[in-house]
Amino acid sequence: MPETVIAKPRVVPSNGKFNKNAARRVRVAGKIPAVVYGAGLESVAVELDPKQILRILHSESGHNTIFDVDIAGHGLAKVMIVDWQYEPIRDTLLHIDLKRIAMNKAMKASVPVRLIGVPVGVKLEGGMLDQVLREVEIECLPSEIPSHIDVDVSGLSLFGAIHVSDLPHSGSIKFLDAEDATIAHVISIKVEAEPEAVAAPAEPEVAKKGKTDAAPAADAKK
């Protein structure tokens, strides 16, 4: 069960707008700025503990995790992380967007596809497994969003492919990608040798016609 995230509403500046300096002050204080919106309710600017958010992002369900956020003065709400800004150099979160979730309404989500096994086309036929789609978009009730979708590729031969239509389908989950979209395939890694260039036959040397360098000597006068 995901932990409840505690959120503190931010004080709205006199001009009604939050600027970069205000966001920087929040981060200096050890929090991160965020916004909670959706479900037909007013958006609320809040500040959160980044450690709680990182634990959710690094969990098995990742950004598809549905969790409770407790906003002082607004009560509990079911939310999901729909966007976040990350500073890789400092290894810190800069900002996140949380969307309120209606648990009785279907929603769209991107779910990772995990390939299981080693294809026979790789083990026995000298091929290489290439994953084309690492996530697929689905639509279902929030409680039925899987953390990932496993696909067994062990029976895949050279030039064989797995498509969206081959993924495990159920009545509760609708795949939004094209059914013929390629998830993964086994490709050949053998490089054919380029044909050697054939040297053009040398042209025969042709003697040039014309006057010789030495003219015949004139007959001596008697």
The 8 nearest C-alpha neighbors of each residue, nearest first, counted from 0:
[[1, 2, 66, 3, 65, 64, 67, 55],
 [2, 0, 66, 3, 55, 65, 64, 67],
 [1, 3, 4, 0, 66, 67, 51, 55],
 [2, 4, 67, 68, 5, 66, 1, 69],
 [5, 3, 68, 69, 67, 2, 6, 51],
 [4, 6, 69, 68, 70, 3, 47, 7],
 [7, 5, 70, 47, 46, 69, 45, 4],
 [6, 8, 45, 46, 71, 70, 9, 47],
 [9, 7, 45, 44, 46, 6, 10, 71],
 [8, 10, 45, 44, 11, 7, 46, 43],
 [9, 11, 12, 8, 44, 45, 13, 17],
 [10, 12, 15, 9, 13, 16, 17, 14],
 [13, 11, 15, 14, 16, 10, 17, 21],
 [12, 14, 15, 11, 16, 10, 17, 18],
 [15, 13, 12, 16, 11, 17, 18, 10],
 [14, 16, 12, 13, 11, 17, 10, 18],
 [17, 15, 14, 12, 18, 11, 13, 21],
 [16, 18, 21, 12, 15, 19, 11, 22],
 [19, 17, 21, 20, 16, 22, 23, 12],
 [18, 20, 22, 21, 23, 17, 24, 25],
 [19, 21, 23, 22, 18, 24, 17, 25],
 [20, 22, 24, 23, 18, 19, 17, 25],
 [23, 21, 19, 25, 20, 24, 32, 26],
 [22, 24, 20, 26, 25, 21, 19, 27],
 [25, 23, 27, 21, 22, 26, 20, 28],
 [24, 26, 22, 28, 23, 27, 30, 31],
 [25, 27, 30, 29, 23, 31, 28, 24],
 [28, 26, 24, 29, 25, 23, 30, 22],
 [27, 29, 25, 26, 30, 24, 31, 23],
 [30, 28, 26, 27, 25, 31, 48, 49],
 [29, 31, 26, 48, 47, 25, 28, 46],
 [30, 32, 26, 47, 46, 94, 49, 25],
 [33, 31, 46, 94, 45, 22, 25, 47],
 [34, 32, 95, 45, 94, 96, 46, 44],
 [33, 35, 44, 96, 43, 45, 97, 36],
 [36, 34, 97, 43, 42, 98, 96, 44],
 [37, 35, 42, 98, 99, 34, 41, 97],
 [36, 38, 99, 39, 98, 40, 42, 35],
 [39, 37, 40, 99, 100, 101, 36, 98],
 [38, 40, 37, 41, 36, 99, 42, 101],
 [41, 39, 38, 37, 42, 36, 99, 43],
 [40, 42, 43, 36, 39, 37, 35, 38],
 [43, 41, 36, 35, 40, 34, 44, 37],
 [42, 44, 35, 34, 45, 41, 36, 8],
 [45, 43, 34, 9, 8, 33, 35, 42],
 [46, 44, 8, 9, 33, 7, 34, 6],
 [45, 47, 32, 7, 31, 33, 6, 30],
 [48, 46, 6, 30, 31, 49, 32, 5],
 [47, 49, 30, 50, 51, 31, 52, 46],
 [50, 48, 52, 51, 31, 30, 47, 53],
 [51, 49, 53, 52, 48, 54, 47, 55],
 [52, 50, 54, 49, 53, 48, 55, 4],
 [51, 53, 49, 55, 54, 50, 56, 48],
 [54, 52, 56, 50, 55, 51, 57, 49],
 [55, 53, 57, 51, 52, 56, 58, 50],
 [54, 56, 58, 52, 53, 57, 61, 51],
 [57, 55, 61, 53, 62, 58, 54, 52],
 [58, 56, 54, 55, 61, 53, 59, 60],
 [59, 57, 61, 55, 60, 56, 54, 64],
 [60, 58, 61, 146, 57, 56, 147, 55],
 [59, 61, 146, 64, 63, 58, 62, 147],
 [62, 60, 56, 58, 63, 59, 57, 64],
 [61, 63, 56, 64, 80, 60, 79, 81],
 [64, 62, 61, 60, 65, 79, 80, 146],
 [65, 63, 60, 62, 61, 79, 66, 55],
 [66, 64, 79, 78, 63, 77, 67, 141],
 [65, 67, 77, 78, 1, 64, 3, 68],
 [68, 66, 77, 3, 76, 78, 75, 4],
 [67, 69, 4, 76, 75, 3, 5, 70],
 [68, 70, 75, 5, 74, 6, 4, 71],
 [71, 69, 6, 73, 74, 7, 72, 68],
 [70, 72, 73, 7, 74, 69, 6, 8],
 [71, 73, 74, 70, 8, 69, 7, 75],
 [74, 72, 70, 71, 75, 69, 76, 43],
 [73, 75, 70, 69, 72, 71, 76, 68],
 [76, 74, 69, 68, 67, 70, 73, 77],
 [75, 77, 68, 67, 78, 99, 69, 74],
 [78, 76, 67, 100, 66, 99, 65, 68],
 [79, 77, 99, 98, 100, 65, 66, 97],
 [78, 80, 65, 98, 97, 81, 64, 63],
 [81, 79, 97, 62, 82, 96, 98, 78],
 [80, 82, 96, 97, 79, 98, 62, 83],
 [83, 81, 96, 95, 80, 84, 97, 94],
 [82, 84, 95, 94, 96, 85, 81, 80],
 [85, 83, 94, 93, 92, 95, 86, 82],
 [84, 86, 92, 93, 91, 87, 83, 90],
 [85, 87, 91, 90, 88, 89, 92, 93],
 [88, 86, 90, 89, 85, 91, 92, 84],
 [89, 87, 90, 86, 91, 85, 92, 93],
 [88, 90, 91, 87, 86, 92, 85, 93],
 [91, 89, 87, 88, 86, 92, 85, 93],
 [90, 92, 86, 89, 85, 93, 87, 88],
 [93, 91, 85, 94, 84, 86, 49, 31],
 [92, 94, 84, 85, 31, 91, 86, 95],
 [95, 93, 84, 32, 33, 83, 31, 92],
 [96, 94, 83, 33, 82, 84, 97, 34],
 [95, 97, 82, 34, 33, 81, 80, 83],
 [98, 96, 35, 80, 79, 78, 81, 34],
 [99, 97, 36, 78, 79, 37, 35, 100],
 [98, 100, 78, 37, 77, 38, 36, 76],
 [99, 101, 78, 77, 102, 98, 38, 79],
 [102, 100, 103, 104, 99, 38, 77, 141],
 [101, 103, 141, 104, 100, 140, 142, 105],
 [104, 102, 101, 140, 105, 141, 100, 142],
 [105, 103, 101, 102, 140, 106, 141, 139],
 [106, 104, 140, 139, 138, 141, 103, 107],
 [107, 105, 138, 139, 140, 104, 141, 108],
 [106, 108, 138, 137, 139, 136, 105, 109],
 [107, 109, 137, 136, 110, 138, 106, 63],
 [108, 110, 136, 135, 134, 137, 111, 107],
 [109, 111, 134, 135, 147, 136, 108, 112],
 [112, 110, 134, 147, 133, 148, 113, 135],
 [111, 113, 148, 133, 134, 147, 149, 114],
 [114, 112, 149, 148, 150, 111, 115, 147],
 [113, 115, 150, 149, 151, 152, 112, 116],
 [116, 114, 151, 150, 152, 113, 149, 117],
 [117, 115, 153, 152, 151, 118, 114, 154],
 [116, 118, 153, 152, 119, 121, 122, 115],
 [119, 117, 153, 155, 120, 121, 152, 154],
 [120, 118, 122, 121, 156, 123, 154, 155],
 [121, 119, 156, 157, 124, 118, 126, 123],
 [120, 122, 126, 119, 125, 118, 127, 124],
 [123, 121, 119, 120, 124, 118, 125, 117],
 [124, 122, 119, 120, 121, 125, 126, 118],
 [125, 123, 120, 126, 121, 122, 157, 119],
 [124, 126, 121, 123, 120, 122, 187, 127],
 [127, 125, 121, 187, 120, 186, 124, 188],
 [126, 128, 186, 185, 121, 187, 129, 188],
 [127, 129, 185, 184, 186, 130, 126, 121],
 [128, 130, 184, 183, 185, 131, 127, 186],
 [131, 129, 183, 132, 182, 128, 184, 133],
 [130, 132, 182, 183, 129, 181, 133, 184],
 [133, 131, 182, 134, 130, 183, 181, 135],
 [132, 134, 112, 111, 131, 130, 135, 182],
 [135, 133, 111, 110, 112, 132, 109, 136],
 [136, 134, 110, 109, 137, 111, 176, 132],
 [135, 137, 109, 175, 108, 176, 174, 110],
 [136, 138, 174, 175, 173, 108, 107, 109],
 [137, 139, 107, 173, 106, 172, 105, 108],
 [140, 138, 105, 172, 106, 171, 141, 143],
 [139, 141, 105, 143, 142, 104, 106, 103],
 [142, 140, 143, 144, 102, 139, 106, 105],
 [141, 143, 140, 144, 102, 65, 139, 145],
 [144, 142, 140, 141, 145, 139, 171, 172],
 [143, 145, 141, 142, 146, 139, 140, 63],
 [146, 144, 147, 143, 148, 110, 60, 63],
 [145, 147, 60, 59, 144, 110, 63, 148],
 [148, 146, 111, 145, 110, 112, 149, 113],
 [147, 149, 112, 113, 111, 150, 145, 110],
 [150, 148, 113, 114, 112, 147, 115, 151],
 [149, 151, 114, 115, 113, 152, 148, 166],
 [152, 150, 115, 153, 116, 114, 149, 154],
 [151, 153, 155, 118, 154, 116, 115, 150],
 [154, 152, 118, 116, 117, 155, 151, 119],
 [155, 153, 152, 118, 119, 156, 151, 120],
 [154, 156, 118, 152, 159, 153, 119, 120],
 [157, 155, 120, 159, 119, 158, 154, 118],
 [156, 158, 120, 185, 159, 126, 186, 124],
 [159, 157, 185, 186, 156, 184, 160, 187],
 [158, 160, 156, 157, 155, 184, 185, 161],
 [161, 159, 184, 183, 162, 158, 185, 181],
 [160, 162, 183, 182, 181, 165, 184, 163],
 [163, 161, 181, 182, 164, 165, 180, 179],
 [162, 164, 178, 165, 166, 180, 179, 182],
 [163, 165, 178, 162, 166, 179, 161, 180],
 [166, 164, 162, 163, 161, 167, 168, 178],
 [165, 167, 163, 164, 168, 150, 162, 148],
 [168, 166, 165, 169, 150, 164, 148, 149],
 [169, 167, 166, 172, 170, 173, 164, 174],
 [170, 168, 171, 172, 167, 173, 166, 174],
 [169, 171, 172, 168, 173, 139, 167, 174],
 [170, 172, 169, 139, 173, 143, 140, 168],
 [173, 171, 139, 169, 170, 138, 174, 137],
 [172, 174, 138, 137, 175, 139, 171, 170],
 [175, 173, 137, 176, 136, 138, 172, 135],
 [174, 176, 137, 136, 173, 177, 138, 135],
 [177, 175, 174, 136, 178, 135, 180, 163],
 [178, 176, 180, 179, 175, 163, 174, 164],
 [177, 179, 164, 163, 180, 176, 162, 174],
 [180, 178, 177, 162, 163, 181, 164, 176],
 [179, 181, 177, 162, 178, 163, 182, 176],
 [182, 180, 162, 183, 161, 179, 131, 163],
 [181, 183, 132, 162, 131, 161, 130, 163],
 [184, 182, 130, 131, 161, 129, 181, 160],
 [185, 183, 160, 129, 159, 128, 161, 186],
 [186, 184, 128, 158, 157, 127, 159, 126],
 [185, 187, 127, 158, 126, 157, 184, 128],
 [186, 188, 126, 189, 127, 185, 125, 157],
 [187, 189, 126, 190, 127, 186, 125, 185],
 [190, 188, 187, 191, 125, 126, 186, 192],
 [189, 191, 188, 192, 187, 193, 126, 125],
 [192, 190, 193, 189, 194, 188, 187, 195],
 [193, 191, 194, 190, 195, 189, 196, 188],
 [192, 194, 191, 195, 190, 196, 197, 189],
 [195, 193, 192, 196, 197, 191, 198, 190],
 [196, 194, 197, 193, 192, 198, 191, 199],
 [195, 197, 198, 194, 193, 199, 192, 200],
 [198, 196, 195, 199, 194, 200, 201, 193],
 [197, 199, 196, 200, 201, 195, 202, 194],
 [198, 200, 197, 201, 202, 196, 203, 195],
 [201, 199, 202, 198, 197, 203, 204, 196],
 [200, 202, 199, 203, 198, 204, 197, 205],
 [201, 203, 200, 204, 205, 199, 198, 206],
 [204, 202, 205, 201, 200, 206, 199, 207],
 [203, 205, 202, 206, 201, 207, 200, 208],
 [206, 204, 207, 203, 202, 208, 201, 209],
 [207, 205, 208, 204, 209, 203, 211, 210],
 [206, 208, 205, 209, 204, 210, 211, 203],
 [207, 209, 206, 210, 211, 205, 212, 204],
 [210, 208, 211, 207, 212, 206, 214, 213],
 [209, 211, 212, 208, 214, 213, 207, 215],
 [212, 210, 213, 209, 214, 208, 215, 207],
 [211, 213, 214, 210, 209, 215, 208, 216],
 [214, 212, 211, 215, 210, 216, 209, 217],
 [213, 215, 216, 212, 211, 210, 217, 209],
 [216, 214, 217, 213, 218, 211, 212, 210],
 [215, 217, 214, 218, 219, 213, 220, 212],
 [218, 216, 219, 215, 220, 214, 213, 221],
 [219, 217, 220, 216, 221, 215, 214, 213],
 [218, 220, 217, 221, 216, 215, 214, 213],
 [221, 219, 218, 217, 216, 215, 214, 213],
 [220, 219, 218, 217, 216, 215, 214, 213]]
